[in-house]
Amino acid sequence: MRGLQNLDEVRAALLVQLRDEGKLSLLNARLILRTGVNLMQPKPSQVNDPVGVSKVLLALRDMGFEL
């Protein structure tokens, strides 16, 4: 977790790894189920929430994505 501060940064870093919006969309569905956070269209209150960002990063790590 290299200092990603908000969900926009997480999404951008993940997209660099995936290199495909379609893959990101599928992964996003899993994230919604696991964390309640929609990385594609996060609620404004979630974008900079450190707890939510941490939950997303931990869920991604569990899925094999080390950001």
Backbone as CSV, one residue per row, in Angstrom:
resi,resn,N_x,N_y,N_z,CA_x,CA_y,CA_z,C_x,C_y,C_z
1,MET,0.839,-1.178,0.000,0.000,0.000,0.000,0.879,1.234,0.000
2,ARG,1.315,1.610,-1.145,2.308,2.666,-1.303,1.748,4.067,-1.181
3,GLY,1.045,4.353,-0.157,0.615,5.711,0.066,-0.514,6.203,-0.816
4,LEU,-1.333,5.317,-1.323,-2.494,5.760,-2.087,-3.472,6.392,-1.106
5,GLN,-3.844,7.629,-1.378,-4.592,8.419,-0.405,-6.108,8.426,-0.605
6,ASN,-6.556,8.155,-1.828,-7.996,8.197,-2.068,-8.395,7.162,-3.120
7,LEU,-9.671,6.992,-3.292,-10.165,5.961,-4.199,-9.841,6.261,-5.661
8,ASP,-9.719,7.534,-6.007,-9.332,7.879,-7.380,-7.923,7.373,-7.680
9,GLU,-7.017,7.518,-6.717,-5.644,7.027,-6.885,-5.614,5.505,-6.934
10,VAL,-6.435,4.858,-6.118,-6.509,3.394,-6.122,-7.002,2.908,-7.476
11,ARG,-8.056,3.530,-7.968,-8.614,3.139,-9.273,-7.585,3.315,-10.377
12,ALA,-6.864,4.435,-10.388,-5.861,4.696,-11.415,-4.730,3.667,-11.348
13,ALA,-4.262,3.349,-10.152,-3.183,2.366,-9.990,-3.645,0.979,-10.423
14,LEU,-4.866,0.638,-10.106,-5.409,-0.662,-10.491,-5.574,-0.751,-12.003
15,LEU,-6.024,0.319,-12.607,-6.198,0.335,-14.059,-4.861,0.171,-14.774
16,VAL,-3.790,0.723,-14.225,-2.452,0.543,-14.808,-2.093,-0.941,-14.808
17,GLN,-2.380,-1.632,-13.715,-2.078,-3.067,-13.636,-2.961,-3.889,-14.572
18,LEU,-4.241,-3.584,-14.614,-5.181,-4.376,-15.405,-5.113,-4.056,-16.894
19,ARG,-4.855,-2.798,-17.221,-4.774,-2.316,-18.606,-6.058,-2.532,-19.405
20,ASP,-7.190,-2.602,-18.695,-8.447,-2.864,-19.392,-9.618,-2.452,-18.500
21,GLU,-10.437,-1.531,-18.987,-11.614,-1.078,-18.227,-12.594,-2.220,-17.981
22,GLY,-12.689,-3.164,-18.926,-13.593,-4.288,-18.760,-13.209,-5.157,-17.571
23,LYS,-11.917,-5.412,-17.429,-11.435,-6.189,-16.281,-11.684,-5.426,-14.988
24,LEU,-11.484,-4.111,-15.053,-11.728,-3.290,-13.870,-13.198,-3.354,-13.474
25,SER,-14.076,-3.367,-14.434,-15.507,-3.444,-14.165,-15.863,-4.751,-13.452
26,LEU,-15.290,-5.857,-13.911,-15.553,-7.148,-13.269,-14.995,-7.185,-11.852
27,LEU,-13.800,-6.680,-11.679,-13.182,-6.642,-10.360,-13.954,-5.714,-9.429
28,ASN,-14.472,-4.637,-9.986,-15.254,-3.688,-9.198,-16.490,-4.351,-8.588
29,ALA,-17.111,-5.243,-9.340,-18.287,-5.956,-8.811,-17.905,-6.750,-7.567
30,ARG,-16.763,-7.387,-7.584,-16.288,-8.128,-6.410,-15.997,-7.183,-5.251
31,LEU,-15.422,-6.031,-5.572,-15.120,-5.053,-4.520,-16.392,-4.545,-3.857
32,ILE,-17.407,-4.292,-4.646,-18.679,-3.824,-4.086,-19.224,-4.853,-3.106
33,LEU,-19.187,-6.115,-3.497,-19.700,-7.169,-2.627,-18.877,-7.306,-1.348
34,ARG,-17.569,-7.146,-1.455,-16.693,-7.338,-0.291,-16.598,-6.121,0.614
35,THR,-16.666,-4.925,0.032,-16.386,-3.722,0.826,-17.535,-2.723,0.857
36,GLY,-18.466,-2.832,-0.082,-19.528,-1.843,-0.178,-19.088,-0.578,-0.895
37,VAL,-17.887,-0.606,-1.460,-17.347,0.554,-2.158,-17.356,0.286,-3.656
38,ASN,-17.942,1.208,-4.410,-17.955,1.148,-5.869,-16.791,1.986,-6.363
39,LEU,-15.736,1.323,-6.794,-14.529,2.027,-7.220,-14.752,2.829,-8.501
40,MET,-15.708,2.416,-9.312,-15.977,3.113,-10.574,-16.755,4.410,-10.333
41,GLN,-17.659,4.396,-9.365,-18.458,5.575,-9.038,-18.638,5.658,-7.530
42,PRO,-17.560,5.979,-6.812,-17.683,6.028,-5.350,-18.554,7.194,-4.905
43,LYS,-19.184,7.005,-3.757,-19.940,8.100,-3.159,-18.941,9.186,-2.763
44,PRO,-19.331,10.452,-2.880,-18.404,11.538,-2.517,-17.831,11.389,-1.106
45,SER,-18.617,10.868,-0.193,-18.128,10.704,1.179,-17.094,9.585,1.305
46,GLN,-17.008,8.712,0.307,-16.068,7.592,0.354,-14.727,7.902,-0.294
47,VAL,-14.695,8.850,-1.198,-13.499,9.081,-2.010,-12.245,9.292,-1.163
48,ASN,-12.330,10.104,-0.141,-11.159,10.418,0.673,-11.202,9.792,2.067
49,ASP,-12.123,8.863,2.290,-12.258,8.222,3.593,-11.132,7.203,3.785
50,PRO,-10.222,7.437,4.736,-9.080,6.531,4.914,-9.494,5.114,5.298
51,VAL,-10.593,4.964,6.020,-11.054,3.624,6.396,-11.520,2.870,5.149
52,GLY,-12.291,3.539,4.310,-12.762,2.912,3.069,-11.633,2.580,2.119
53,VAL,-10.683,3.499,1.993,-9.524,3.258,1.125,-8.753,2.047,1.635
54,SER,-8.569,1.970,2.930,-7.854,0.842,3.526,-8.596,-0.471,3.284
55,LYS,-9.927,-0.463,3.434,-10.727,-1.669,3.179,-10.566,-2.133,1.740
56,VAL,-10.596,-1.185,0.814,-10.467,-1.527,-0.603,-9.079,-2.094,-0.876
57,LEU,-8.049,-1.455,-0.345,-6.683,-1.930,-0.574,-6.469,-3.322,0.016
58,LEU,-7.023,-3.565,1.184,-6.895,-4.893,1.793,-7.646,-5.947,0.983
59,ALA,-8.837,-5.615,0.515,-9.602,-6.551,-0.313,-8.862,-6.844,-1.612
60,LEU,-8.293,-5.814,-2.221,-7.529,-6.015,-3.459,-6.309,-6.900,-3.199
61,ARG,-5.634,-6.664,-2.079,-4.475,-7.492,-1.741,-4.902,-8.959,-1.585
62,ASP,-6.040,-9.177,-0.925,-6.545,-10.545,-0.772,-6.859,-11.188,-2.111
63,MET,-7.186,-10.367,-3.103,-7.488,-10.866,-4.452,-6.238,-10.971,-5.323
64,GLY,-5.080,-10.585,-4.760,-3.825,-10.732,-5.504,-3.293,-9.469,-6.142
65,PHE,-3.847,-8.324,-5.784,-3.401,-7.046,-6.346,-2.716,-6.224,-5.270
66,GLU,-1.412,-6.165,-5.319,-0.637,-5.391,-4.348,-0.383,-4.014,-4.947
67,LEU,-1.019,-3.005,-4.386,-0.865,-1.661,-4.930,0.054,-0.858,-4.045
